[in-house]
C-alpha cells in the first residue's frame, strides 16, 4: 500500500469528476465535501487513518458523521479488508453472531492486491499488483457517511462484465446502464425482473477477460446498488447507497473465477454438505389435502416406476397453519407416525415446512415462547403482532438469549422420532419475514383472528398395497395371505396430542396458560427495550428511499420498508432495530433451526432449505428459489437463478420449482423443465394450492421426461455428490457458467442458459417450443453426447442438436474427463448405493488422457473425517492403464463393474465382429465398454491395452 504523492494530479481529476457528476445530480449529493485523512499510520500488514469531514456538512439525507476511522488489513495474499466506520463505534455493524469474521494477516508486500490512498480529498484505489490494473477506484465521487445514508462510488471499465448482487430475476450478467439493484428481502409475488426478492447478497464478480476479481460489502441495511454511466456516457461506475451501517469491504484477487469463488467461500463459509439422500427427487405441494393423499402420491410414483426420494408437507399439515402443530383431522399424529414409519421402511424421507410466525392462540408454542421471552417487541415493550395464514401471530427474536433453547424444545416435542413426527428435513418458508399486509390491530382483524378447524376426510377409495392399515379404507387392508386386516380408525390416546409431553408454561399476566386475551399483545407488559445504534434516526420512513418493490397493498405508499414485513422500528432483545437487521432474519432463523435439527438428530447431517438468505447462509442451508411462474421466461430464469446462487453466492443445494410454482403449465414446457431440473442440485416439484398438479406422472410428456432424465440423474448422483463435497471442502462451485472454463472467450460472457453441471458435464436446455431442436455455442473443447457418445469438437461456433423423440435435451460430456456413474438407476438412493460403478472415460481430442474424482462416505453422518474415500482416476495412453489412487476409508466397499471409453468406437461394419471375439467387451460406433470387477478399497491399476481400443482395420475416431 502507499500514500498517493501526486496529490495535485489526483485532486484535479477529483474536482473535474465532481463537476461532471454535479451536472447529473439532482439531490446535490455530489456537492458534499467528502473527507480528508489525518493521523495515517502504516505497518507491514495495512494502514489506519482518521477521516475528518472535509468542509461544511451537507446532510443530504441525514446527519453527516464528522469523524470516521479507516482500517486496512491484508488478511491473506489474495484477500484485502477495507473498513470505514464511525470513530465513536456507535453505528450499527452486522453482529458477529450473524456473520463471523475470518480475520488473518498477511504482509502487504506479498499480496496480489495493492491499496493506495489520497489524504485530501480522501479516496482509495485497489489495484492488481502484477499488472497495475485498477480494480476499485473511489475517486469518482466524494464519500458520504451519514446516520441513515452512506454512499461510495467506484469507477468501472466500459461495458463491464459484472455478476452477482442478488437476489434478483434479471440477466446473469448484470445490465450496466441505468440499473439499480435493491437489496431488501421481501416475499415476492411472481419473481418479476427489476425487483428485490427473497435474499440479499452484496457481492459481485468483475470479469475482465484476462482476470476476475470479487468485491463484498458486509452491510445488512437496505441498499440500492447502482450501475450506470457518467456524463455523456464517457465513464461507467458502480455506486453503493445504503440506509446506514458501515463500509466493510473485502476485495478478492482471483485471478480465475473459480479462484474468486473459493476465496469468497473462505470469507463467508463453505456451503453445507447435504446428506446423500437429499440429491434424490423431492415432491411437494401447497395443498395436499391430508395424510391419505400423501400416501397416494408416494404409491403412485412407485407404480409408475419414477424415483421419489422425499415427500414434503407445506403448512397443510399444521392445525390451522399454526407452526409446531398437527391438524388433528387431516393429519392426526398416529396416522402421520404410521406414514413416516412406512416411508422410512421403504428408504424414503419426509420433509416438513416451518415458518417463523407463531400464532397468537391458546396453544403451547405461544405459551412457552412468551414465558421464555423469545418474541419480537415494539419499542414500548409490547409484542409485535401481524396477520398471517395462521391469523394474528408473533415472531421470534433470533437475538434472544433463550431462542435456541426454545427451538430445541419445540423440535424435541414436535419432530422427535419417539413422541412426534420423525422428520428428515426442514424447509423454512416466509422467513424474510413476510405476511399479509394487515398489521394488528387492523380493520380486518376479526376476519383472520380465528381459523375454522378442518373438515373430516375419508381414507383413499382404492387400496394401497403394502401400506399400513391406518392409511387404508376399511376392507382394503390385506395381509400377505389375502385375508382382510382391521383398519385402525381411532387415535392412540398416549400419542394423540403432539404436545402431550410438553410441560405447561404460564403466561406472565395470566393465572392459567389457557387464558389469553385479544388485546393482550398491545399492552406493554414488558419493560421498554434497550437501544443500540445511533440515536435520532427515523426507522420507518428514512429520507433516502431505496427502490423497494412491495406488492400492491394499501400501506405500500406510506410505509415502503415495512410493507408485508415486520415494522422496522421493532426491537430485538439486544437493542438492535429491524431497520438494521431485517435482511438477516431468514439467515438467523436458518442458523437456529439447523442447531435444533441437530439436537433432535445428533450426528446426522441436517437437510435444511431456506427461502430467505443473506451472505453466508449457504453454510447453514440450501435455498429454494421462490414462487416462480410456469412460463418460458421463468424456465430460462431458473438457470440464471441457479448460476447466481451456486457459482456466485456459495450455495450447493439450490434449485427452482419444476414446472413453476403457479400458473397453467403447458405440457411441452413442463416436460422440458423436468429434463432441465434433473440437473439442478436440488430437484423438487412444488406447486401452489388450487393450481394443477405437478407430480411427474401427471402428464404423459412429463412422465416420459422423468423416465429418461430422472434416471440419468440418479446414475450421476455420486458424481454430483463428489462436486458437492468439493464445494464444502474448498468452495469450488458444483454448477458454473461456461465462461469459467474459457474465460478469454468473449462469446461466453453473456451466456446464461447452457451451464456446467459439475466439472465434466455441460447441460444445454431447450428454450424453444420447437421441441426436438436447440442451438448453443460451444467453446474450444472436445465433447461427447450422453445418449450415443458421439464426439463433438466445440470449435467456438454454434451447434444444433436434435433428437428423434421428445424430449431430447442435450447432455454433453467434456473430453479428458472420467465420470463415475452407477451402472443403472434405482427408485431410491439407498437402493442406488448398492449398484456397481461404471466409469465413463471421455478421452481428450488426442485420445491420450482423462482424469476424474469420486468421493464416498456413509451419506448421512456429520463427521466423516476418518470414514470416507477420496479416489482419483487417471487414464494415460502412454502406459495403457487406468490408475486408481487416493484415500480408501469408506465404510462400505464399492466395485467398478464397467469401464466405458468414449472416443474408442468402431465403424458399424466391425461392431458385430468384435462382439464375437471379445465377449467381455461391448462396442458401439463411438465407445467401448469393458466389463470388470475392481474393488474401490485400495490403489489399483487396470490395464487397457491400446490394441483393445482399436478396431479391425480402424483407428480411434478423431
CORUR-V451489 format. One record per residue. N is the residue number from 0. RES is the residue in one small letter. SS is DSSP state (2 for helix, 1 for strand, 0 for the rest). Layout:
n=N res=RES ss=SS
n=N res=RES ss=SS
This chain:
n=0 res=x ss=0
n=1 res=x ss=1
n=2 res=x ss=1
n=3 res=x ss=0
n=4 res=x ss=0
n=5 res=x ss=0
n=6 res=x ss=2
n=7 res=x ss=2
n=8 res=x ss=2
n=9 res=x ss=2
n=10 res=x ss=2
n=11 res=x ss=2
n=12 res=x ss=2
n=13 res=x ss=2
n=14 res=x ss=2
n=15 res=x ss=2
n=16 res=x ss=2
n=17 res=x ss=2
n=18 res=x ss=2
n=19 res=x ss=2
n=20 res=x ss=2
n=21 res=x ss=2
n=22 res=x ss=2
n=23 res=x ss=2
n=24 res=x ss=0
n=25 res=x ss=0
n=26 res=x ss=0
n=27 res=x ss=0
n=28 res=x ss=2
n=29 res=x ss=2
n=30 res=x ss=2
n=31 res=x ss=0
n=32 res=x ss=0
n=33 res=x ss=0
n=34 res=x ss=1
n=35 res=x ss=1
n=36 res=x ss=1
n=37 res=x ss=1
n=38 res=x ss=1
n=39 res=x ss=1
n=40 res=x ss=1
n=41 res=x ss=1
n=42 res=x ss=0
n=43 res=x ss=0
n=44 res=x ss=0
n=45 res=x ss=1
n=46 res=x ss=1
n=47 res=x ss=1
n=48 res=x ss=1
n=49 res=x ss=1
n=50 res=x ss=1
n=51 res=x ss=1
n=52 res=x ss=1
n=53 res=x ss=0
n=54 res=x ss=0
n=55 res=x ss=0
n=56 res=x ss=0
n=57 res=x ss=0
n=58 res=x ss=0
n=59 res=x ss=0
n=60 res=x ss=0
n=61 res=x ss=0
n=62 res=x ss=0
n=63 res=x ss=1
n=64 res=x ss=0
n=65 res=x ss=0
n=66 res=x ss=1
n=67 res=x ss=1
n=68 res=x ss=1
n=69 res=x ss=1
n=70 res=x ss=1
n=71 res=x ss=1
n=72 res=x ss=1
n=73 res=x ss=1
n=74 res=x ss=1
n=75 res=x ss=1
n=76 res=x ss=0
n=77 res=x ss=0
n=78 res=x ss=1
n=79 res=x ss=1
n=80 res=x ss=1
n=81 res=x ss=1
n=82 res=x ss=1
n=83 res=x ss=1
n=84 res=x ss=1
n=85 res=x ss=1
n=86 res=x ss=0
n=87 res=x ss=0
n=88 res=x ss=0
n=89 res=x ss=0
n=90 res=x ss=0
n=91 res=x ss=0
n=92 res=x ss=0
n=93 res=x ss=0
n=94 res=x ss=0
n=95 res=x ss=0
n=96 res=x ss=0
n=97 res=x ss=0
n=98 res=x ss=0
n=99 res=x ss=0
n=100 res=x ss=0
n=101 res=x ss=0
n=102 res=x ss=0
n=103 res=x ss=0
n=104 res=x ss=0
n=105 res=x ss=0
n=106 res=x ss=0
n=107 res=x ss=2
n=108 res=x ss=2
n=109 res=x ss=2
n=110 res=x ss=0
n=111 res=x ss=0
n=112 res=x ss=1
n=113 res=x ss=1
n=114 res=x ss=1
n=115 res=x ss=1
n=116 res=x ss=1
n=117 res=x ss=1
n=118 res=x ss=0
n=119 res=x ss=0
n=120 res=x ss=0
n=121 res=x ss=0
n=122 res=x ss=1
n=123 res=x ss=1
n=124 res=x ss=1
n=125 res=x ss=1
n=126 res=x ss=1
n=127 res=x ss=1
n=128 res=x ss=0
n=129 res=x ss=0
n=130 res=x ss=0
n=131 res=x ss=0
n=132 res=x ss=0
n=133 res=x ss=1
n=134 res=x ss=1
n=135 res=x ss=1
n=136 res=x ss=1
n=137 res=x ss=2
n=138 res=x ss=2
n=139 res=x ss=2
n=140 res=x ss=0
n=141 res=x ss=0
n=142 res=x ss=0
n=143 res=x ss=1
n=144 res=x ss=1
n=145 res=x ss=1
n=146 res=x ss=0
n=147 res=x ss=0
n=148 res=x ss=0
n=149 res=x ss=1
n=150 res=x ss=1
n=151 res=x ss=1
n=152 res=x ss=1
n=153 res=x ss=1
n=154 res=x ss=1
n=155 res=x ss=1
n=156 res=x ss=0
n=157 res=x ss=0
n=158 res=x ss=0
n=159 res=x ss=0
n=160 res=x ss=1
n=161 res=x ss=1
n=162 res=x ss=1
n=163 res=x ss=1
n=164 res=x ss=1
n=165 res=x ss=1
n=166 res=x ss=0
n=167 res=x ss=0
n=168 res=x ss=0
n=169 res=x ss=0
n=170 res=x ss=0
n=171 res=x ss=0
n=172 res=x ss=1
n=173 res=x ss=0
n=174 res=x ss=0
n=175 res=x ss=0
n=176 res=x ss=0
n=177 res=x ss=0
n=178 res=x ss=1
n=179 res=x ss=1
n=180 res=x ss=1
n=181 res=x ss=1
n=182 res=x ss=1
n=183 res=x ss=0
n=184 res=x ss=0
n=185 res=x ss=0
n=186 res=x ss=0
n=187 res=x ss=0
n=188 res=x ss=0
n=189 res=x ss=0
n=190 res=x ss=0
n=191 res=x ss=0
n=192 res=x ss=0
n=193 res=x ss=0
n=194 res=x ss=0
n=195 res=x ss=0
n=196 res=x ss=0
n=197 res=x ss=0
n=198 res=x ss=0
n=199 res=x ss=1
n=200 res=x ss=1
n=201 res=x ss=1
n=202 res=x ss=1
n=203 res=x ss=1
n=204 res=x ss=1
n=205 res=x ss=1
n=206 res=x ss=1
n=207 res=x ss=0
n=208 res=x ss=0
n=209 res=x ss=0
n=210 res=x ss=0
n=211 res=x ss=1
n=212 res=x ss=1
n=213 res=x ss=1
n=214 res=x ss=1
n=215 res=x ss=1
n=216 res=x ss=1
n=217 res=x ss=0
n=218 res=x ss=0
n=219 res=x ss=0
n=220 res=x ss=0
n=221 res=x ss=0
n=222 res=x ss=1
n=223 res=x ss=1
n=224 res=x ss=1
n=225 res=x ss=1
n=226 res=x ss=1
n=227 res=x ss=1
n=228 res=x ss=1
n=229 res=x ss=0
n=230 res=x ss=2
n=231 res=x ss=2
n=232 res=x ss=2
n=233 res=x ss=0
n=234 res=x ss=0
n=235 res=x ss=1
n=236 res=x ss=1
n=237 res=x ss=1
n=238 res=x ss=1
n=239 res=x ss=1
n=240 res=x ss=1
n=241 res=x ss=1
n=242 res=x ss=0
n=243 res=x ss=0
n=244 res=x ss=0
n=245 res=x ss=0
n=246 res=x ss=1
n=247 res=x ss=1
n=248 res=x ss=1
n=249 res=x ss=1
n=250 res=x ss=1
n=251 res=x ss=1
n=252 res=x ss=0
n=253 res=x ss=0
n=254 res=x ss=0
n=255 res=x ss=0
n=256 res=x ss=2
n=257 res=x ss=2
n=258 res=x ss=2
n=259 res=x ss=2
n=260 res=x ss=2
n=261 res=x ss=2
n=262 res=x ss=2
n=263 res=x ss=2
n=264 res=x ss=2
n=265 res=x ss=2
n=266 res=x ss=2
n=267 res=x ss=2
n=268 res=x ss=0
n=269 res=x ss=0
n=270 res=x ss=0
n=271 res=x ss=0
n=272 res=x ss=0
n=273 res=x ss=0
n=274 res=x ss=0
n=275 res=x ss=2
n=276 res=x ss=2
n=277 res=x ss=2
n=278 res=x ss=2
n=279 res=x ss=0
n=280 res=x ss=1
n=281 res=x ss=1
n=282 res=x ss=1
n=283 res=x ss=0
n=284 res=x ss=0
n=285 res=x ss=0
n=286 res=x ss=0
n=287 res=x ss=0
n=288 res=x ss=0
n=289 res=x ss=0
n=290 res=x ss=2
n=291 res=x ss=2
n=292 res=x ss=2
n=293 res=x ss=2
n=294 res=x ss=2
n=295 res=x ss=2
n=296 res=x ss=2
n=297 res=x ss=2
n=298 res=x ss=2
n=299 res=x ss=2
n=300 res=x ss=2
n=301 res=x ss=2
n=302 res=x ss=2
n=303 res=x ss=0
n=304 res=x ss=0
n=305 res=x ss=0
n=306 res=x ss=0
n=307 res=x ss=0
n=308 res=x ss=0
n=309 res=x ss=1
n=310 res=x ss=1
n=311 res=x ss=1
n=312 res=x ss=1
n=313 res=x ss=0
n=314 res=x ss=2
n=315 res=x ss=2
n=316 res=x ss=2
n=317 res=x ss=0
n=318 res=x ss=1
n=319 res=x ss=0
n=320 res=x ss=0
n=321 res=x ss=1
n=322 res=x ss=0
n=323 res=x ss=0
n=324 res=x ss=0
n=325 res=x ss=0
n=326 res=x ss=0
n=327 res=x ss=0
n=328 res=x ss=0
n=329 res=x ss=0
n=330 res=x ss=0
n=331 res=x ss=0
n=332 res=x ss=2
n=333 res=x ss=2
n=334 res=x ss=2
n=335 res=x ss=2
n=336 res=x ss=2
n=337 res=x ss=2
n=338 res=x ss=2
n=339 res=x ss=2
n=340 res=x ss=2
n=341 res=x ss=2
n=342 res=x ss=2
n=343 res=x ss=2
n=344 res=x ss=2
n=345 res=x ss=0
n=346 res=x ss=0
n=347 res=x ss=0
n=348 res=x ss=1
n=349 res=x ss=1
n=350 res=x ss=1
n=351 res=x ss=1
n=352 res=x ss=1
n=353 res=x ss=1
n=354 res=x ss=1
n=355 res=x ss=0
n=356 res=x ss=1
n=357 res=x ss=1
n=358 res=x ss=1
n=359 res=x ss=0
n=360 res=x ss=0
n=361 res=x ss=0
n=362 res=x ss=0
n=363 res=x ss=2
n=364 res=x ss=2
n=365 res=x ss=2
n=366 res=x ss=2
n=367 res=x ss=2
n=368 res=x ss=2
n=369 res=x ss=2
n=370 res=x ss=2
n=371 res=x ss=2
n=372 res=x ss=0
n=373 res=x ss=0
n=374 res=x ss=1
n=375 res=x ss=0
n=376 res=x ss=1
n=377 res=x ss=0
n=378 res=x ss=0
n=379 res=x ss=0
n=380 res=x ss=0
n=381 res=x ss=0
n=382 res=x ss=1
n=383 res=x ss=0
n=384 res=x ss=0
n=385 res=x ss=1
n=386 res=x ss=1
n=387 res=x ss=1
n=388 res=x ss=0
n=389 res=x ss=0
n=390 res=x ss=1
n=391 res=x ss=1
n=392 res=x ss=1
n=393 res=x ss=1
n=394 res=x ss=1
n=395 res=x ss=1
n=396 res=x ss=0
n=397 res=x ss=0
n=398 res=x ss=0
n=399 res=x ss=0
n=400 res=x ss=0
n=401 res=x ss=0
n=402 res=x ss=2
n=403 res=x ss=2
n=404 res=x ss=2
n=405 res=x ss=2
n=406 res=x ss=2
n=407 res=x ss=2
n=408 res=x ss=2
n=409 res=x ss=2
n=410 res=x ss=2
n=411 res=x ss=2
n=412 res=x ss=2
n=413 res=x ss=2
n=414 res=x ss=0
n=415 res=x ss=0
n=416 res=x ss=0
n=417 res=x ss=0
n=418 res=x ss=0
n=419 res=x ss=0
n=420 res=x ss=0
n=421 res=x ss=0
n=422 res=x ss=0
n=423 res=x ss=0
n=424 res=x ss=1
n=425 res=x ss=1
n=426 res=x ss=1
n=427 res=x ss=1
n=428 res=x ss=1
n=429 res=x ss=0
n=430 res=x ss=0
n=431 res=x ss=0
n=432 res=x ss=0
n=433 res=x ss=0
n=434 res=x ss=0
n=435 res=x ss=0
n=436 res=x ss=0
n=437 res=x ss=0
n=438 res=x ss=1
n=439 res=x ss=0
n=440 res=x ss=0
n=441 res=x ss=0
n=442 res=x ss=0
n=443 res=x ss=0
n=444 res=x ss=2
n=445 res=x ss=2
n=446 res=x ss=2
n=447 res=x ss=2
n=448 res=x ss=2
n=449 res=x ss=0
n=450 res=x ss=0
n=451 res=x ss=0
n=452 res=x ss=0
n=453 res=x ss=0
n=454 res=x ss=0
n=455 res=x ss=0
n=456 res=x ss=0
n=457 res=x ss=0
n=458 res=x ss=0
n=459 res=x ss=0
n=460 res=x ss=0
n=461 res=x ss=0
n=462 res=x ss=0
n=463 res=x ss=0
n=464 res=x ss=0
n=465 res=x ss=0
n=466 res=x ss=0
n=467 res=x ss=0
n=468 res=x ss=2
n=469 res=x ss=2
n=470 res=x ss=2
n=471 res=x ss=0
n=472 res=x ss=0
n=473 res=x ss=0
n=474 res=x ss=0
n=475 res=x ss=0
n=476 res=x ss=0
n=477 res=x ss=1
n=478 res=x ss=0
n=479 res=x ss=0
n=480 res=x ss=0
n=481 res=x ss=0
n=482 res=x ss=0
n=483 res=x ss=1
n=484 res=x ss=0
n=485 res=x ss=0
n=486 res=x ss=0
n=487 res=x ss=0
n=488 res=x ss=0
n=489 res=x ss=0
n=490 res=x ss=0
n=491 res=x ss=0
n=492 res=x ss=0
n=493 res=x ss=0
n=494 res=x ss=0
n=495 res=x ss=0
n=496 res=x ss=0
n=497 res=x ss=0
n=498 res=x ss=0
n=499 res=x ss=0
n=500 res=x ss=0
n=501 res=x ss=0
n=502 res=x ss=0
n=503 res=x ss=0
n=504 res=x ss=0
n=505 res=x ss=0
n=506 res=x ss=0
n=507 res=x ss=0
n=508 res=x ss=0
n=509 res=x ss=0
n=510 res=x ss=0
n=511 res=x ss=0
n=512 res=x ss=0
n=513 res=x ss=0
n=514 res=x ss=0
n=515 res=x ss=0
n=516 res=x ss=0
n=517 res=x ss=0
n=518 res=x ss=0
n=519 res=x ss=2
n=520 res=x ss=2
n=521 res=x ss=2
n=522 res=x ss=0
n=523 res=x ss=0
n=524 res=x ss=0
n=525 res=x ss=0
n=526 res=x ss=0
n=527 res=x ss=0
n=528 res=x ss=0
n=529 res=x ss=0
n=530 res=x ss=0
n=531 res=x ss=0
n=532 res=x ss=0
n=533 res=x ss=0
n=534 res=x ss=0
n=535 res=x ss=0
n=536 res=x ss=0
n=537 res=x ss=0
n=538 res=x ss=0
n=539 res=x ss=0
n=540 res=x ss=0
n=541 res=x ss=0
n=542 res=x ss=0
n=543 res=x ss=0
n=544 res=x ss=0
n=545 res=x ss=0
n=546 res=x ss=0
n=547 res=x ss=0
n=548 res=x ss=0
n=549 res=x ss=0
n=550 res=x ss=0
n=551 res=x ss=0
n=552 res=x ss=0
n=553 res=x ss=0
n=554 res=x ss=0
n=555 res=x ss=0
n=556 res=x ss=0
n=557 res=x ss=0
n=558 res=x ss=0
n=559 res=x ss=0
n=560 res=x ss=0
n=561 res=x ss=0
n=562 res=x ss=0
n=563 res=x ss=0
n=564 res=x ss=0
n=565 res=x ss=0
n=566 res=x ss=0
n=567 res=x ss=0
n=568 res=x ss=0
n=569 res=x ss=0
n=570 res=x ss=1
n=571 res=x ss=0
n=572 res=x ss=0
n=573 res=x ss=0
n=574 res=x ss=0
n=575 res=x ss=0
n=576 res=x ss=1
n=577 res=x ss=2
n=578 res=x ss=2
n=579 res=x ss=2
n=580 res=x ss=2
n=581 res=x ss=2
n=582 res=x ss=2
n=583 res=x ss=2
n=584 res=x ss=2
n=585 res=x ss=2
n=586 res=x ss=2
n=587 res=x ss=2
n=588 res=x ss=2
n=589 res=x ss=2
n=590 res=x ss=2
n=591 res=x ss=2
n=592 res=x ss=2
n=593 res=x ss=2
n=594 res=x ss=2
n=595 res=x ss=2
n=596 res=x ss=2
n=597 res=x ss=2
n=598 res=x ss=2
n=599 res=x ss=2
n=600 res=x ss=0
n=601 res=x ss=0
n=602 res=x ss=0
n=603 res=x ss=1
n=604 res=x ss=0
n=605 res=x ss=0
n=606 res=x ss=0
n=607 res=x ss=1
n=608 res=x ss=1
n=609 res=x ss=1
n=610 res=x ss=0
n=611 res=x ss=0
n=612 res=x ss=0
n=613 res=x ss=1
n=614 res=x ss=0
n=615 res=x ss=0
n=616 res=x ss=2
n=617 res=x ss=2
n=618 res=x ss=2
n=619 res=x ss=0
n=620 res=x ss=0
n=621 res=x ss=1
n=622 res=x ss=1
n=623 res=x ss=1
n=624 res=x ss=0
n=625 res=x ss=0
n=626 res=x ss=0
n=627 res=x ss=0
n=628 res=x ss=1
n=629 res=x ss=0
n=630 res=x ss=0
n=631 res=x ss=2
n=632 res=x ss=2
n=633 res=x ss=2
n=634 res=x ss=2
n=635 res=x ss=2
n=636 res=x ss=2
n=637 res=x ss=2
n=638 res=x ss=2
n=639 res=x ss=2
n=640 res=x ss=2
n=641 res=x ss=2
n=642 res=x ss=2
n=643 res=x ss=2
n=644 res=x ss=2
n=645 res=x ss=2
n=646 res=x ss=2
n=647 res=x ss=2
n=648 res=x ss=0
n=649 res=x ss=0
n=650 res=x ss=0
n=651 res=x ss=0
n=652 res=x ss=0
n=653 res=x ss=1
n=654 res=x ss=1
n=655 res=x ss=0
n=656 res=x ss=1
n=657 res=x ss=0
n=658 res=x ss=0
n=659 res=x ss=0
n=660 res=x ss=0
n=661 res=x ss=1
n=662 res=x ss=0
n=663 res=x ss=0
n=664 res=x ss=0
n=665 res=x ss=0
n=666 res=x ss=2
n=667 res=x ss=2
n=668 res=x ss=2
n=669 res=x ss=2
n=670 res=x ss=2
n=671 res=x ss=2
n=672 res=x ss=2
n=673 res=x ss=2
n=674 res=x ss=2
n=675 res=x ss=2
n=676 res=x ss=2
n=677 res=x ss=0
n=678 res=x ss=0
n=679 res=x ss=0
n=680 res=x ss=0
n=681 res=x ss=0
n=682 res=x ss=1
n=683 res=x ss=1
n=684 res=x ss=1
n=685 res=x ss=0
n=686 res=x ss=0
n=687 res=x ss=0
n=688 res=x ss=0
n=689 res=x ss=0
n=690 res=x ss=0
n=691 res=x ss=0
n=692 res=x ss=0
n=693 res=x ss=0
n=694 res=x ss=0
n=695 res=x ss=0
n=696 res=x ss=0
n=697 res=x ss=0
n=698 res=x ss=0
n=699 res=x ss=2
n=700 res=x ss=2
n=701 res=x ss=2
n=702 res=x ss=2
n=703 res=x ss=2
n=704 res=x ss=2
n=705 res=x ss=2
n=706 res=x ss=2
n=707 res=x ss=2
n=708 res=x ss=2
n=709 res=x ss=2
n=710 res=x ss=2
n=711 res=x ss=2
n=712 res=x ss=2
n=713 res=x ss=2
n=714 res=x ss=2
n=715 res=x ss=0
n=716 res=x ss=2
n=717 res=x ss=2
n=718 res=x ss=2
n=719 res=x ss=2
n=720 res=x ss=2
n=721 res=x ss=2
n=722 res=x ss=2
n=723 res=x ss=2
n=724 res=x ss=2
n=725 res=x ss=2
n=726 res=x ss=2
n=727 res=x ss=2
n=728 res=x ss=2
n=729 res=x ss=2
n=730 res=x ss=0
n=731 res=x ss=0
n=732 res=x ss=0
n=733 res=x ss=0
n=734 res=x ss=1
n=735 res=x ss=1
n=736 res=x ss=1
n=737 res=x ss=2
n=738 res=x ss=2
n=739 res=x ss=2
n=740 res=x ss=0
n=741 res=x ss=0
n=742 res=x ss=0
n=743 res=x ss=0
n=744 res=x ss=0
n=745 res=x ss=2
n=746 res=x ss=2
n=747 res=x ss=2
n=748 res=x ss=0
n=749 res=x ss=0
n=750 res=x ss=0
n=751 res=x ss=0
n=752 res=x ss=0
n=753 res=x ss=0
n=754 res=x ss=1
n=755 res=x ss=1
n=756 res=x ss=1
n=757 res=x ss=0
n=758 res=x ss=0
n=759 res=x ss=0
n=760 res=x ss=1
n=761 res=x ss=1
n=762 res=x ss=1
n=763 res=x ss=1
n=764 res=x ss=0
n=765 res=x ss=0
n=766 res=x ss=0
n=767 res=x ss=0
n=768 res=x ss=0
n=769 res=x ss=0
n=770 res=x ss=0
n=771 res=x ss=0
n=772 res=x ss=1
n=773 res=x ss=1
n=774 res=x ss=1
n=775 res=x ss=1
n=776 res=x ss=1
n=777 res=x ss=1
n=778 res=x ss=0
n=779 res=x ss=0
n=780 res=x ss=0
n=781 res=x ss=1
n=782 res=x ss=1
n=783 res=x ss=1
n=784 res=x ss=1
n=785 res=x ss=0
n=786 res=x ss=0
n=787 res=x ss=0
n=788 res=x ss=0
n=789 res=x ss=0
n=790 res=x ss=1
n=791 res=x ss=1
n=792 res=x ss=1
n=793 res=x ss=0
n=794 res=x ss=0
n=795 res=x ss=0
n=796 res=x ss=1
n=797 res=x ss=1
n=798 res=x ss=1
n=799 res=x ss=1
n=800 res=x ss=1
n=801 res=x ss=1
n=802 res=x ss=0
n=803 res=x ss=0
n=804 res=x ss=0
n=805 res=x ss=0
n=806 res=x ss=0
n=807 res=x ss=0
n=808 res=x ss=0
n=809 res=x ss=1
n=810 res=x ss=1
n=811 res=x ss=1
n=812 res=x ss=1
n=813 res=x ss=1
n=814 res=x ss=0
n=815 res=x ss=0
n=816 res=x ss=1
n=817 res=x ss=1
n=818 res=x ss=1
n=819 res=x ss=1
n=820 res=x ss=1
n=821 res=x ss=1
n=822 res=x ss=0
n=823 res=x ss=0
n=824 res=x ss=0
n=825 res=x ss=0
n=826 res=x ss=0
n=827 res=x ss=0
n=828 res=x ss=2
n=829 res=x ss=2
n=830 res=x ss=2
n=831 res=x ss=2
n=832 res=x ss=0
n=833 res=x ss=0
n=834 res=x ss=0
n=835 res=x ss=0
n=836 res=x ss=1
n=837 res=x ss=1
n=838 res=x ss=1
n=839 res=x ss=1
n=840 res=x ss=1
n=841 res=x ss=1
n=842 res=x ss=0
n=843 res=x ss=0
n=844 res=x ss=0
n=845 res=x ss=0
n=846 res=x ss=0
n=847 res=x ss=0
n=848 res=x ss=1
n=849 res=x ss=1
n=850 res=x ss=1
n=851 res=x ss=1
n=852 res=x ss=1
n=853 res=x ss=1
n=854 res=x ss=1
n=855 res=x ss=1
n=856 res=x ss=0
n=857 res=x ss=0
n=858 res=x ss=0
n=859 res=x ss=0
n=860 res=x ss=1
n=861 res=x ss=0
n=862 res=x ss=0
n=863 res=x ss=0
n=864 res=x ss=0
n=865 res=x ss=0
n=866 res=x ss=0
n=867 res=x ss=0
n=868 res=x ss=1
n=869 res=x ss=1
n=870 res=x ss=1
n=871 res=x ss=1
n=872 res=x ss=1
n=873 res=x ss=1
n=874 res=x ss=1
n=875 res=x ss=1
n=876 res=x ss=0
n=877 res=x ss=0
n=878 res=x ss=0
n=879 res=x ss=0
n=880 res=x ss=1
n=881 res=x ss=1
n=882 res=x ss=1
n=883 res=x ss=1
n=884 res=x ss=1
n=885 res=x ss=1
n=886 res=x ss=1
n=887 res=x ss=1
n=888 res=x ss=0
n=889 res=x ss=0
n=890 res=x ss=0
n=891 res=x ss=0
n=892 res=x ss=0
n=893 res=x ss=0
n=894 res=x ss=1
n=895 res=x ss=1
n=896 res=x ss=1
n=897 res=x ss=1
n=898 res=x ss=1
n=899 res=x ss=1
n=900 res=x ss=1
n=901 res=x ss=1
n=902 res=x ss=0
n=903 res=x ss=0
n=904 res=x ss=0
n=905 res=x ss=0
n=906 res=x ss=0
n=907 res=x ss=2
n=908 res=x ss=2
n=909 res=x ss=2
n=910 res=x ss=2
n=911 res=x ss=2
n=912 res=x ss=2
n=913 res=x ss=2
n=914 res=x ss=2
n=915 res=x ss=2
n=916 res=x ss=2
n=917 res=x ss=0
n=918 res=x ss=0
n=919 res=x ss=0
n=920 res=x ss=1
n=921 res=x ss=1
n=922 res=x ss=1
n=923 res=x ss=0
n=924 res=x ss=0
n=925 res=x ss=0
n=926 res=x ss=1
n=927 res=x ss=1
n=928 res=x ss=1
n=929 res=x ss=1
n=930 res=x ss=1
n=931 res=x ss=1
n=932 res=x ss=1
n=933 res=x ss=1
n=934 res=x ss=1
n=935 res=x ss=0
n=936 res=x ss=0
n=937 res=x ss=0
n=938 res=x ss=0
n=939 res=x ss=1
n=940 res=x ss=1
n=941 res=x ss=1
n=942 res=x ss=1
n=943 res=x ss=0
n=944 res=x ss=0
n=945 res=x ss=2
n=946 res=x ss=2
n=947 res=x ss=2
n=948 res=x ss=2
n=949 res=x ss=0
n=950 res=x ss=0
n=951 res=x ss=0
n=952 res=x ss=0
n=953 res=x ss=0
n=954 res=x ss=0
n=955 res=x ss=0
n=956 res=x ss=0
n=957 res=x ss=0
